[in-house]
Amino acid sequence: MFFPLCPSASSLVLVRNPGYRDRIKGDRADNIENAIAAYNAALTVRTREALPQNWAATQNNLAKSVEC
């Protein structure tokens, strides 16, 4: 599924592939911080009112990133 409304390329990667937060390259804490920032950026476009299912999926992935 492709979501052209994401505000940045990094957000697009995370929205399409939540496994990015579990990436093995680089510092784990930096990867998690980048994932959280990208999900928050995506949520500025994927609002609950405009895209409720996409908003919920992004919220879910954000929560998984925060749990790490």
Chimera marker file (.cmm) of the C-alpha trace (Angstrom):
<marker_set name="trace">
<marker id="1" x="0.000" y="0.000" z="0.000" r="1" g="1" b="0" radius="0.5"/>
<marker id="2" x="1.365" y="3.438" z="-0.916" r="1" g="1" b="0" radius="0.5"/>
<marker id="3" x="0.565" y="6.608" z="1.031" r="1" g="1" b="0" radius="0.5"/>
<marker id="4" x="1.564" y="9.696" z="-0.978" r="1" g="1" b="0" radius="0.5"/>
<marker id="5" x="0.412" y="12.094" z="1.737" r="1" g="1" b="0" radius="0.5"/>
<marker id="6" x="3.363" y="11.470" z="4.038" r="1" g="1" b="0" radius="0.5"/>
<marker id="7" x="5.325" y="14.671" z="4.637" r="1" g="1" b="0" radius="0.5"/>
<marker id="8" x="8.809" y="13.233" z="4.185" r="1" g="1" b="0" radius="0.5"/>
<marker id="9" x="10.640" y="10.332" z="2.635" r="1" g="1" b="0" radius="0.5"/>
<marker id="10" x="11.632" y="8.985" z="6.058" r="1" g="1" b="0" radius="0.5"/>
<marker id="11" x="7.998" y="8.999" z="7.131" r="1" g="1" b="0" radius="0.5"/>
<marker id="12" x="7.053" y="7.145" z="3.980" r="1" g="1" b="0" radius="0.5"/>
<marker id="13" x="9.603" y="4.424" z="4.675" r="1" g="1" b="0" radius="0.5"/>
<marker id="14" x="8.306" y="3.949" z="8.207" r="1" g="1" b="0" radius="0.5"/>
<marker id="15" x="4.651" y="4.038" z="7.260" r="1" g="1" b="0" radius="0.5"/>
<marker id="16" x="5.199" y="1.421" z="4.587" r="1" g="1" b="0" radius="0.5"/>
<marker id="17" x="7.695" y="-0.678" z="6.538" r="1" g="1" b="0" radius="0.5"/>
<marker id="18" x="7.420" y="-0.591" z="10.329" r="1" g="1" b="0" radius="0.5"/>
<marker id="19" x="10.396" y="-2.968" z="10.514" r="1" g="1" b="0" radius="0.5"/>
<marker id="20" x="12.675" y="0.039" z="10.006" r="1" g="1" b="0" radius="0.5"/>
<marker id="21" x="12.593" y="0.733" z="13.740" r="1" g="1" b="0" radius="0.5"/>
<marker id="22" x="14.126" y="-2.735" z="14.266" r="1" g="1" b="0" radius="0.5"/>
<marker id="23" x="16.906" y="-2.128" z="11.782" r="1" g="1" b="0" radius="0.5"/>
<marker id="24" x="20.233" y="-3.705" z="12.706" r="1" g="1" b="0" radius="0.5"/>
<marker id="25" x="22.502" y="-0.994" z="11.237" r="1" g="1" b="0" radius="0.5"/>
<marker id="26" x="23.358" y="2.102" z="13.217" r="1" g="1" b="0" radius="0.5"/>
<marker id="27" x="22.729" y="2.923" z="16.837" r="1" g="1" b="0" radius="0.5"/>
<marker id="28" x="19.507" y="1.360" z="18.148" r="1" g="1" b="0" radius="0.5"/>
<marker id="29" x="18.544" y="4.424" z="20.189" r="1" g="1" b="0" radius="0.5"/>
<marker id="30" x="19.046" y="6.686" z="17.155" r="1" g="1" b="0" radius="0.5"/>
<marker id="31" x="16.956" y="4.363" z="14.992" r="1" g="1" b="0" radius="0.5"/>
<marker id="32" x="14.127" y="4.405" z="17.532" r="1" g="1" b="0" radius="0.5"/>
<marker id="33" x="14.284" y="8.205" z="17.880" r="1" g="1" b="0" radius="0.5"/>
<marker id="34" x="14.186" y="8.565" z="14.088" r="1" g="1" b="0" radius="0.5"/>
<marker id="35" x="11.223" y="6.192" z="13.898" r="1" g="1" b="0" radius="0.5"/>
<marker id="36" x="9.318" y="8.150" z="16.546" r="1" g="1" b="0" radius="0.5"/>
<marker id="37" x="10.029" y="11.459" z="14.804" r="1" g="1" b="0" radius="0.5"/>
<marker id="38" x="8.909" y="10.084" z="11.446" r="1" g="1" b="0" radius="0.5"/>
<marker id="39" x="5.692" y="8.611" z="12.860" r="1" g="1" b="0" radius="0.5"/>
<marker id="40" x="4.895" y="11.938" z="14.530" r="1" g="1" b="0" radius="0.5"/>
<marker id="41" x="5.524" y="13.721" z="11.224" r="1" g="1" b="0" radius="0.5"/>
<marker id="42" x="3.232" y="11.281" z="9.424" r="1" g="1" b="0" radius="0.5"/>
<marker id="43" x="0.495" y="11.926" z="11.993" r="1" g="1" b="0" radius="0.5"/>
<marker id="44" x="0.389" y="15.591" z="10.990" r="1" g="1" b="0" radius="0.5"/>
<marker id="45" x="-1.025" y="14.410" z="7.660" r="1" g="1" b="0" radius="0.5"/>
<marker id="46" x="-2.677" y="11.145" z="8.649" r="1" g="1" b="0" radius="0.5"/>
<marker id="47" x="-5.207" y="12.715" z="10.967" r="1" g="1" b="0" radius="0.5"/>
<marker id="48" x="-7.924" y="10.803" z="12.765" r="1" g="1" b="0" radius="0.5"/>
<marker id="49" x="-10.584" y="12.805" z="10.929" r="1" g="1" b="0" radius="0.5"/>
<marker id="50" x="-9.131" y="12.573" z="7.416" r="1" g="1" b="0" radius="0.5"/>
<marker id="51" x="-7.658" y="9.052" z="7.392" r="1" g="1" b="0" radius="0.5"/>
<marker id="52" x="-8.920" y="7.152" z="10.443" r="1" g="1" b="0" radius="0.5"/>
<marker id="53" x="-7.578" y="3.707" z="9.515" r="1" g="1" b="0" radius="0.5"/>
<marker id="54" x="-4.185" y="5.047" z="8.477" r="1" g="1" b="0" radius="0.5"/>
<marker id="55" x="-4.088" y="7.215" z="11.609" r="1" g="1" b="0" radius="0.5"/>
<marker id="56" x="-4.785" y="4.156" z="13.768" r="1" g="1" b="0" radius="0.5"/>
<marker id="57" x="-2.091" y="2.084" z="12.026" r="1" g="1" b="0" radius="0.5"/>
<marker id="58" x="0.446" y="4.878" z="12.453" r="1" g="1" b="0" radius="0.5"/>
<marker id="59" x="-0.507" y="5.319" z="16.110" r="1" g="1" b="0" radius="0.5"/>
<marker id="60" x="-0.031" y="1.582" z="16.606" r="1" g="1" b="0" radius="0.5"/>
<marker id="61" x="3.418" y="1.643" z="15.003" r="1" g="1" b="0" radius="0.5"/>
<marker id="62" x="4.342" y="4.706" z="17.069" r="1" g="1" b="0" radius="0.5"/>
<marker id="63" x="3.342" y="2.874" z="20.243" r="1" g="1" b="0" radius="0.5"/>
<marker id="64" x="5.488" y="-0.111" z="19.250" r="1" g="1" b="0" radius="0.5"/>
<marker id="65" x="8.450" y="2.220" z="18.719" r="1" g="1" b="0" radius="0.5"/>
<marker id="66" x="7.988" y="3.858" z="22.113" r="1" g="1" b="0" radius="0.5"/>
<marker id="67" x="7.882" y="0.429" z="23.792" r="1" g="1" b="0" radius="0.5"/>
<marker id="68" x="11.344" y="-0.501" z="22.465" r="1" g="1" b="0" radius="0.5"/>
<link id1="1" id2="2" r="1" g="1" b="0" radius="0.2"/>
<link id1="2" id2="3" r="1" g="1" b="0" radius="0.2"/>
<link id1="3" id2="4" r="1" g="1" b="0" radius="0.2"/>
<link id1="4" id2="5" r="1" g="1" b="0" radius="0.2"/>
<link id1="5" id2="6" r="1" g="1" b="0" radius="0.2"/>
<link id1="6" id2="7" r="1" g="1" b="0" radius="0.2"/>
<link id1="7" id2="8" r="1" g="1" b="0" radius="0.2"/>
<link id1="8" id2="9" r="1" g="1" b="0" radius="0.2"/>
<link id1="9" id2="10" r="1" g="1" b="0" radius="0.2"/>
<link id1="10" id2="11" r="1" g="1" b="0" radius="0.2"/>
<link id1="11" id2="12" r="1" g="1" b="0" radius="0.2"/>
<link id1="12" id2="13" r="1" g="1" b="0" radius="0.2"/>
<link id1="13" id2="14" r="1" g="1" b="0" radius="0.2"/>
<link id1="14" id2="15" r="1" g="1" b="0" radius="0.2"/>
<link id1="15" id2="16" r="1" g="1" b="0" radius="0.2"/>
<link id1="16" id2="17" r="1" g="1" b="0" radius="0.2"/>
<link id1="17" id2="18" r="1" g="1" b="0" radius="0.2"/>
<link id1="18" id2="19" r="1" g="1" b="0" radius="0.2"/>
<link id1="19" id2="20" r="1" g="1" b="0" radius="0.2"/>
<link id1="20" id2="21" r="1" g="1" b="0" radius="0.2"/>
<link id1="21" id2="22" r="1" g="1" b="0" radius="0.2"/>
<link id1="22" id2="23" r="1" g="1" b="0" radius="0.2"/>
<link id1="23" id2="24" r="1" g="1" b="0" radius="0.2"/>
<link id1="24" id2="25" r="1" g="1" b="0" radius="0.2"/>
<link id1="25" id2="26" r="1" g="1" b="0" radius="0.2"/>
<link id1="26" id2="27" r="1" g="1" b="0" radius="0.2"/>
<link id1="27" id2="28" r="1" g="1" b="0" radius="0.2"/>
<link id1="28" id2="29" r="1" g="1" b="0" radius="0.2"/>
<link id1="29" id2="30" r="1" g="1" b="0" radius="0.2"/>
<link id1="30" id2="31" r="1" g="1" b="0" radius="0.2"/>
<link id1="31" id2="32" r="1" g="1" b="0" radius="0.2"/>
<link id1="32" id2="33" r="1" g="1" b="0" radius="0.2"/>
<link id1="33" id2="34" r="1" g="1" b="0" radius="0.2"/>
<link id1="34" id2="35" r="1" g="1" b="0" radius="0.2"/>
<link id1="35" id2="36" r="1" g="1" b="0" radius="0.2"/>
<link id1="36" id2="37" r="1" g="1" b="0" radius="0.2"/>
<link id1="37" id2="38" r="1" g="1" b="0" radius="0.2"/>
<link id1="38" id2="39" r="1" g="1" b="0" radius="0.2"/>
<link id1="39" id2="40" r="1" g="1" b="0" radius="0.2"/>
<link id1="40" id2="41" r="1" g="1" b="0" radius="0.2"/>
<link id1="41" id2="42" r="1" g="1" b="0" radius="0.2"/>
<link id1="42" id2="43" r="1" g="1" b="0" radius="0.2"/>
<link id1="43" id2="44" r="1" g="1" b="0" radius="0.2"/>
<link id1="44" id2="45" r="1" g="1" b="0" radius="0.2"/>
<link id1="45" id2="46" r="1" g="1" b="0" radius="0.2"/>
<link id1="46" id2="47" r="1" g="1" b="0" radius="0.2"/>
<link id1="47" id2="48" r="1" g="1" b="0" radius="0.2"/>
<link id1="48" id2="49" r="1" g="1" b="0" radius="0.2"/>
<link id1="49" id2="50" r="1" g="1" b="0" radius="0.2"/>
<link id1="50" id2="51" r="1" g="1" b="0" radius="0.2"/>
<link id1="51" id2="52" r="1" g="1" b="0" radius="0.2"/>
<link id1="52" id2="53" r="1" g="1" b="0" radius="0.2"/>
<link id1="53" id2="54" r="1" g="1" b="0" radius="0.2"/>
<link id1="54" id2="55" r="1" g="1" b="0" radius="0.2"/>
<link id1="55" id2="56" r="1" g="1" b="0" radius="0.2"/>
<link id1="56" id2="57" r="1" g="1" b="0" radius="0.2"/>
<link id1="57" id2="58" r="1" g="1" b="0" radius="0.2"/>
<link id1="58" id2="59" r="1" g="1" b="0" radius="0.2"/>
<link id1="59" id2="60" r="1" g="1" b="0" radius="0.2"/>
<link id1="60" id2="61" r="1" g="1" b="0" radius="0.2"/>
<link id1="61" id2="62" r="1" g="1" b="0" radius="0.2"/>
<link id1="62" id2="63" r="1" g="1" b="0" radius="0.2"/>
<link id1="63" id2="64" r="1" g="1" b="0" radius="0.2"/>
<link id1="64" id2="65" r="1" g="1" b="0" radius="0.2"/>
<link id1="65" id2="66" r="1" g="1" b="0" radius="0.2"/>
<link id1="66" id2="67" r="1" g="1" b="0" radius="0.2"/>
<link id1="67" id2="68" r="1" g="1" b="0" radius="0.2"/>
</marker_set>
